[in-house]
């Protein structure tokens, strides 16, 4: 009798609890969460119009976390087109490694904001009945730099103006969705984005520039909803 009751209880639970179905052709997925851009910059030497390239000198960028957004459309059960968006990221720009008489130029140079919209093709290898959906993707990124400003300390040292060149580059990602219901999911993703830029300013009237491979890792965790 107890065995029959136990079996009946499991059957009732199975009927009452719907199986979370994952993505299929025609679905629209919206994800939102915390997204961090962590630059792994490889800076060239700072290039002064008179001094030339200063050995050992370089530029730095710090990390920032904002609200990240993903919009995806399932073209088939296994392939999607996805757009990454976010609220603007803010970064401090620094100078380091200036030697000798120029060591006073080290420190915070200024700040900037950027938006890195990225369009990707994404592949989901598992069957649509699986609640766990890992994926990989490749795409193209455009990074728009704006609101570049010198710090008051840099202006006091004689710097004037700050400009950062926009960037086009490739991007790759891995991620996963875990379906909580037929529509709601947990999401986590990691991206690598190829961002190359040139920063330009002037010091006592002389042009100063530096080439920087920003090449950040981008981390995002959040929730998604499928329509």
N, C-alpha and C positions, 0 to 999 in steps of 0.2 A: 504493500500500500504506500509506504514512504517513498519507494522508488518511483511509483506512478505519479505521486504528488510532485516529486523533484523534477521528473521529466516534463510534467505539465507546466511547472513554474518556469523552466528554461524556455519552453516553447512560447509561453506568454510573453516573457521578456524579449525574445527574439522578434516577436510580432510587434511589440510596443516600441522597440528601439530600431529606427530606420538605419539601414546601411548607408554610410556616407559615400556618395558617389563622387569621384573626382572629375577632372576636366574632360570635356568632350567638344567636338566641333560645334562652333557657333557660340560658345560661352564667352562672356565678357568678364574679366577678372579685374578688380580694383584692390590694390594693397596699399596700406599706409602704416608707417612706423617711424622709429628713430633711425636715422641714417648718418653715418660718420665717414667723412673723407679724411684719410690718414696719408698725407704726402710722404713718399719715399724719394725725396728729391735728389737728383744728381746734378749739382750746379757746376757750371764752368767757372773759371776765374773771372773776377770783376774786371771789366775792360774800360780803362780810362782813356779819354781822347789824347792825352799827353803822355801819361805814364805807360800806356799799353796795358796788357793783361798782367794783373798783380798776382804772382805765385802764392798759392796757399789761401787766397781769398775766395769767398763764395757767398751765395744767398741762401736764406732759410725760409721755410714756411711751417706754420704750426697746423694742428688738426682742428676740425670743427664738426659739431653734430647739429643736425637740423631735422625738420619733418620731411620724410621721403615718401614719394608716391610712385606707384607702378600702375600702368594701364596695359592690359594684355587682351588680345583677341585670339581665341583658339581657331586656327584655320582648319586643322584636322584634330583628331583625338590626341595626336602626339606632337604637333607643331603649332607654335604661336608666334605672333608678332607682338613685341612688348616695347613700351616707352617708359623710360625712367625720368622722373621729374623730382624737384625738391624746392623747398624754400631756399633763398640765397645763402650760400656758405660765406663765412667771413674768416679771413686769415691774416695774421700778422706776418709781415715781411721783415726779415732781418739781414744784417751784414755781419760776417765774421771773418777772421783771418787776416784783416788788414794789418800790416806790420809797422814797427817803428814809429815814425812820425805820423803815420796815418791810422794808428790804432784807435784814436779817438773817434774814427768814423764807424767803428763796430757798434753793434746794438740794434735796436728797433729802427728800421727805415720808414715803415709806414704800414698801411693796411689795405686790403682789397676785398671785394666780393666777387663771387662767380656763380654761374649756373652751368651745370654739365648735362644737358639733355642727351640721352643715349637711346638709340633705336636698335633693337636686337631681334634676331631670330632665335627662338628657344625650342629645345627638344626635350620632351617628356618620354622616357623610355618605357615606363611601366603601363600596364593595362589600366583603363579608366575606372575599373572596379576597385583599385587599390586606394585606400585612404591616404597612404604615404606616397607622395609624388616628388621625387628628386628631379632636377632638371639641369641642363647646361645650355649656355647661349653664347653667341658671338654677335657683335654689332659695331656700330660706328658712333663716335662721340663728337659733339661740338661743345667746347667750353668757352663761354663768354665771360670775360673779365670786365668789371665795371666798378664804379665808386672807389677808384684808387686814390689814396690820400697819403701824403707824407705825415709823419709824426712831428709834433712840435720840436722834439729833440733833434730830429734830422734837419728841420728847417733852420734851427739855431746853429747847426754845423755847416750851413751853407748849401744844402741840397734844395733844388727847386724842381717841382713837377715829378709825377710818377705815372708811367704808362706800362701796361702789360698787353702783349699781343695775344689775340684769341687763338684757339687751337682746334685742329681736327685730328682725330686719332682713332685707333681700334680699341675695342673693349671686349673682355671675356667675363663670364660669370658662371658660378655654380650656386644652386639653391635648392630649397625644398619647401613644399607645402604639406601640411598635415590637416586633413579634413576633420573638423569638429562636428559639423553637420553637413547636409547636402550643399549648403551655401557658404558657411563660415569656415575659415581655415587659419592656422598658424603659419607664419612664413619666416624664413631666415635665408639670407643670401650674402654672397661675397663676390665682389667684382675687382678686376684690375683694369685700369683705364690708362691709355697712353696719352698723356698731356704734355706737350712741349710748348714753352713760351719764352719770350724775351722781355726782360724788364729794362726800362729806360728811364733815367733821371738825369739831372745836371748838377754838377758841383762847381761852384764859383764860375759858372758860365761854360764849363767844359762838359761834354757829353759823357755819361757813364752808362754802360749797359752790361747785362749778364744773361747768358742763355741758361735756362733751367728745364731739365726733364723732371716734371712734377711726379708723374707716374704713381698715382695714389692707389692704395687698396681702399675699397668702399664697402662698408659693412652695414647691413640693414636687418632689423628684426621688427616684426609687427604682425598685424592681422590682415586678412584678405576676405573679400566677399565676391561671390560668383553670381552673376545675373543670367 
